[in-house]
Structures are given as structure tokens and as C-alpha cells.
């Protein structure tokens, strides 16, 4: 499975592909950074690449305003053509 290391700005810093669990991926990144676990947890998060993509898509949808008036205008325009 693919795991990603995420910084505080929600950016992917590093990726790995291992057959282990999330805890194995976190341990890998922890050893790579060579810092205490408390400091690691304050700076980064580890999740599957699929979880990250899902979270990013949801955040993009939430930040996007639904422009209902454009849809209504298209319906009205179609009705006027009849």
C-alpha cells in the first residue's frame, strides 16, 4: 500500500510503498526524520495515499461555492428557445 507523509500545510512531503500497516509507515518516516515521536506528531501526519486524495477532494468541494444561478440561467435559456 502507498503511504504519504503530510506536513502542516497539507502538502505531501514524502511517499513510500510498503506491504505493512499504517503504524509501519509511521515508524519508517519517524526513523527517517530521526526525531522524537512528540515532535514528529507536531510536524507531520502519515496516511494512505487514498485517504489523502479523498480528503483533498472533499476540501476542494467544500471551498467551491455552488453557483446555482448559472444552472437556472441555462434552464431559462432552453425554455425560451422553445
N, C-alpha and C positions, 0 to 999 in steps of 0.2 A: 504494500500500500504506500501511497505517496503522502508525506507529511511536510508541513511548511512551518517555518519559524517566522512569527509576525512581530513587528516592532510596535511601539506605542502609537504610531501614526497609521496603523492597519496596513502596512506595506510588507510584502514578502521579502525577507532578508536572506533566507536560505531554504533549500529543499533537499529532501532525501527520499529514497525509496527503499523500504525495508519490509520484511515479512512479519515483523513484530507488532506489538501493540503500541498505543499512544504513549504509554509510560516508557517504552523502549526508545521511542523517537525523542522524547523529552530528555531522557538520560544521555542520548547521543549528543544533542545540542548543548546540554549542560557541560559535558566533558569537553566539547569543542571550545566553548567560551571560557572554561577554566575559572568559574566564579562560584560563589556561594549560591545555594538554591533560593534564598530570600531575595538576593539581588537579581538573580535571573528572573524570578517571578515578577519583580517590579518593572523589568525592562521588556520582557518578551512573553509571547504565548505560543504554544505548539498546538496545531490542529491538523486534521486531514485536509488535503488539498480540496476535496469535495465540500467539506464544511466551509472552508474559506470562500470558495466560489459561490456557494449558496448564500452565505452572509453578505458578500459583496453585492450580489444581485438584489437581495432584499433591501439593502441600504440604498442602492441606486433607485429602486422603485419608490421608496419612501421619500426620497429627496426630489422626486419628479412630480410636479403638480399635474393633475389630470385636467386637461383643457376641454371641458365638456362643450363649450360654446363652438369649438371647431366642428365637433361631431354634429351638433344641432344645425349649424350652418349648412353642412353637406346635405342633411336630410331636407331642409327647406329648399335648397337649390334644386334637388332632384324633384321635389314636388312641383316646383314652378315650371319645370321643363315639360310636364305632362299636359 
